[in-house]
């Protein structure tokens, strides 16, 4: 075997000398530190620079060099080539030398131990501290396993001493200003390093876990950027001009009457929130609430205030939402107002269905093999504005995977907007409170909780934080709703008795259909109706029954999704949407990613254009119809759901012209339209649910005073099989959220209220919401209960936190790809790219194919149907081979019709 001993021969990866890599990582760390307050702590700054210098010193072994010089990385792995643990021990020695020198700040045992884990795990994830420490380095640990680890490190250090000791001395001299050379390293006795680390007999400090995350994420981000040939962007993020929002509003037509008064209140809210946020920040307040009724401009209010503060803090804005299905609406607003595209260096969208695609022509790229740098930059969240989900944000802060960790440095000095925080799982509320404390105290972030129904998470749980209100006086907005009613909440007779007893029989699906049909057909004028159900099966069943009733009456109807798949096959619109919203162009053999041009128009425009084209196509296919039926569920593929929601928006927009402007629209949906989806119907029906969901649902009715008062019917639906009502199945077990809802509704509903009794909106969004959350927190003992997830942070249980999920998963699921039209080509190219080891192209294609993915819970109801499907399992994918088994009608996807079961 060849021996590699010179600086020119020692490489970090093909075509990159190790010395160049370490210098680049150190440069990236310095840049990230200089642009944030992380660098203000002298001990932390010295520690971060030291781990940057030495994190790969273990690559000086011949074991690693002989491995990396081989062309085929699929050669059998040799345990001696793993370099992180030996690098971590040498780094600890260097930090100890710096700590003992009077010219350097004190570096505590906790900080050294945190640095040890940052280096030891910079290619892995952070483990549970107690388990890992006992097993790897603690003298009180398991002797056999620990002995094997030290034997390996001893062999590696002795190998460096034999072959590359002079190069190691150069690195150590640079990292410690000459305080340490390789001759000082106890190569034959690395067990000595245990004495420099915190042991199981000494508990780590309260901030140990967050310190580990800070150092680990900083190193991982700097390391991956350099490995991709990139340098961290210097200076503050390029600020978005918040005045663009006012310019956009000024471009709207002037309104008079109620609309004019509403616009005046929106302007007042934006000005108040903007000024209050700056004032609170200057006073040292870092957690705020922004509470406004739906339709009063929360998105623009929160975004303008956050961008204004970002200018002052030289920070970025991270805007987080609960669901991927509602991100498109905010994305559309951002692209329209700021004339910016997702994927520019200033703006990133990041969620599990989105292919991260960021132009890097404005970022310094070195002469280095392409490794997906534009995707990596998106992962760092170093853009000026990041649009993401709660899952991406909080799971990354709590227990990130390796790649997830590289976004943590971007949290420094950021303004985090949490839009619709009431959607956060209650199981995470205590942990959320702990994580908010971390981002505020460790990252100097400012956090805004923004919703119409504040869950008061921080107020009730945190002992350290006290949120300030950006809208201190809501009375003008509530008074406006009292004087100008927008909707009336009507209590169905199935709900009245339930409020009192909690055991009254629900309204059967057949009876609910009768009520709907009676209301829908009571007028000859065009009407738009939305019925929101608690389960997919309930929504599909209700849709099927409505359709059957129309057929019985021989009334012509058209299903909104009926011809969408044929539209894909016969036009190029599907390919155009993918070309704009994903990075499939990277996979084409003729494409050069450095030269690839981004779409010339915002992706939201292309989706809207596709929706307009499909409505024309649908009208040509079904020339005569009295009612247009739409069903929206999670059984429908994400790409189809995006197009269908865009169609619904066009059908409901008064300023848009469609072929169905004289046709009534009846929408059946699950909760996916409830928060953040900007639509407004005349009449809405909502199966009973937690009170905030009822209020959020009502926000989809007469949203902007489009006509006469809207009607929101609250009822309690029975199950299709006559078993447990959907509301109880979803919200009534474990942490019962229906009890607080009944208590809140009883508090605002007269005791002798008859069936059909109405409740005013201003009462529901004020008194009822307050009563609901009072009951929830009392029931959950929020202010006094200890919480296991929050304790994991204090105990540095990285693995437990990484395994925790913000999305509750009650069933095992079947994940199925359903490629249609151009998507089949993407699937074929994915396999070609994967087999050719073109992993960059394969990753882009797989990310795009997530738009075709449906997730079906495996239950006694769904399993028989799943067993009948023709599915081809092609690792790592399960692919539906018979497209005929997939239907958009009634939102059932690959499941059979509910009424035929």
C-alpha positions, 0 to 999 in steps of 0.5 A: 500500500502507498504511504502518504506523508506530505501536505500535498498527499494528505487529503480530506476528500478527493481533490481537496488537501486536508490543510485547505479543508481545515483552513476553510472550515475555520474561515467559515466558523469565523464568519458565522461567529462574526455575524452573530452574537455567538462570537461574543463569548470569548471561551466559546469563540476560542473553543469553536475555532479550535474544533474547526482546526482540529476536527479532522486531525484524525484523517492524518492516519494512513488508514484514512488516507489509503481509503480516501485515495481509492476511487471506489468508496464502496470498498469494505469499511475499515474501522481504523479509518473512522477519524472523529473520535481520535480527533475529538480526544486531541481537540480536548487536549488542545482546549485543556492547554489553552485553558491553563494558559493565562492569555486565554479565557477559562474553558470549563470541563463542561465546555471541553466535554461539549466540544468533545461531542461536537467533534466526535459526532460531527458526521453523526447525531448527538446521543443520549449523554449518560448512555454514550459517555459511560460507554465511550470515555467514562472510566466508570463505564462498561470496560469491554466496550470502552477498551475497544474504543481506546484500543482503536484510538491508540492504534490511530494515534500511534499511526500518526506518530509513525507517519505524519507527526510533523504535519500533526504538529503543524496543525496543533501549533496553528490551533494552540499558538504553539502551546501543544505539539504532537510530542505532547500527545499520549499516543500510547495512552489515550485513556488519560483524556477521560480525566479532562472530561466531565464524568458520570460522577459530575453532572453536566451544567444546565446548559450543557445540551444547548452548548453541545448543539451550538458547537456541533451545529456550528462545526457541521454547518461550516464543515459541510459548506466547505465540503461543497466548495462554499464559504459562509456568507459574510455580513448581515442577511440582505434585508427585505424592505418591509415598506413593500407591504405598504406599497402592495396594500396601496395598490389595492382599490380603495374601499368604502363602507364596511370594507373601508373600515376593515382596511383602516383597522388592518392598517392600525394593527400593522402600525401598532404591531410594528411599533410595539415590537421595536419598543419591546425588543429595545426593552429586552422583551423577546417573546411576543403575541400577536392576536387578531381575528381571522381576516384582519391581516395577520400575515401582513401584520406579522411579516411587516413587524418581523422584517422591520425588527430584522433590519434593526437586529441585522437578523433573518426572519423565519416564518413557520406554519403548522402544515405544508398545505398552508405554506403555498398561500404565504409563499404566494404573498411573499413572492407577489409583494417582494418580487422574489422567487423561492430558491433565491439567496434571499428566500428559502422554502423548507419543508418535507415536500419541498426540494430545496433549491437555492441559487448560489451564483451570489455565493462564493463557490470555489473550483470544486466538484459539484455536490449539490451546493444550492440544496445545501445552502437552502438547508442552512437557512442562511437566507434572509427569509425562510418559510418553513413548518413547525416540524422543521423548526422545532424538531431541528432545535430539539434533537436534530439529525446531522444535516438538520443541525446545520440550520441552527446557526441561522437562528442567531439574532433571528425573528421567528414567527409562529403562525397558528401556534394553537396547532402545535401538539399538546404533547410538545407544549412543555418542550416548546416552552423549553425550546423557546427559552433556548432560542431566546437565551442561547440564540438571541432570537425574538419569537412571535406567537401569531393567531386568532386563538392564542393557546397561551403556551408560554404564559402558563408553562414558562417560569422564565418568559413573559410574553408581551402583546403586540396588540395590547387592546383588541377592543376596536377589532372585537367592537367592529365585529360586534357592530358588523357581524360577519358570521353567526354560529348556529348550534345544531340540535345534535350539539345542544344536548351534547353540551349539557350531557356529553353523551347525546346521540350524534347526527347520523351521516344520512341525517346530516346529508338531508340537512345539507341538501335542504340548505343547499337547494333552498335558494336558486342563487349561486351559493358556496358551501364548505363542510369540514369533517374530522376524519378522511372517512367521514369527509369521503362518506359525506361527499358520496352521500351528497352526490348520490342525493343529487343523482337521485334528483337527476340534478347534473353535477361535476366533480372538481377533480374528475378530469384532472388526471386526464388534464395532466396526460393531455397537456404540459401543465404538470411538467410546467408546475414541476419545472417551477416548483422542484429541481427536476431540471438537475436530473436531465443529462444535458443540464449543467446545474451551474448554468440552470436558469430559475423559473422566470415567474413565481411558482405560485403564478404557474400553479394559478395558471395551471388551475385556470387552464384546468377549469377551462378544460373541465368546463369543456369536458362537462358542458352542463352542470348545476353544482360543482362538487369538490372533496379535499383530503390527505388521501389525495396526492400533494400535487393534486391537492395543490392544484385543486385548492388553487382551483377552489380559490379561483372559484371563490374569488370575486375578482376572478372569472371562471366558466363556473361563475354561475354554478354553486360550489359544494366543498367537503374537506378534512381539517386541512383547509382550516388554518392558513388557507385563504378561502371564503364561502357563504355557508360552513358546516363544522363537526364539533372539534376543539374550540380553536378549530371551530373558530379557525374554520369559521374564518373560511366563511364570509372572510372579508364581508363578501356579502350577507352574513355568513352562516357557520353550523356547528354539529356533531356527526356520527360515524359511517359505521355507527360506532364511535363518533369521529369527534370523539375518535380524534379528540376525545381520548387521552388528552380530552379536548372536547370537555374544554370545548363543551365547557367554553360553549356552555359558558357563552350559550344560554342554558335554555338555548333552543336548537338553532341558537346562534352565537356571535363571532366576537363572543366566540373569539374572545370569551369562548377562546379564553374559557377553553384555554383556561379549562385546557391548562387546568385539566393538563396542570400546565403550570405545575406538571413535570414533563418528560420531553422537557426533562430530556433537554436537561439530561442531554438526551439527544437520541430521545429528542431526535426520536420524538416527533411533533406529528402524532402517529397513531397507526403504522402507515403505508407510503405509496408513490402514485406517478402519473404522466410526466412523473413516470419519467421522473421515477424512471430517471430516479432509478437510472441516476441511482444505479449510475451513482448520480446521487445528486440527480437521484435526490432531486428526483426523489424529492420531486416524487414526494409530491406523488406520495400518499400515506395510508394508515394501516387499520382494520378498515384500510388494510383489506383495500391495501392488500388488493392494490397492485404495488411494486416495491422498488427500494426505497419506494412502493409504487402503485402500478395501476393508476386506475386504482387512484381516484380524485372523486370524493377525495378517496385516493386509492381507497374504495368508496365508503358507501360500498364498504 
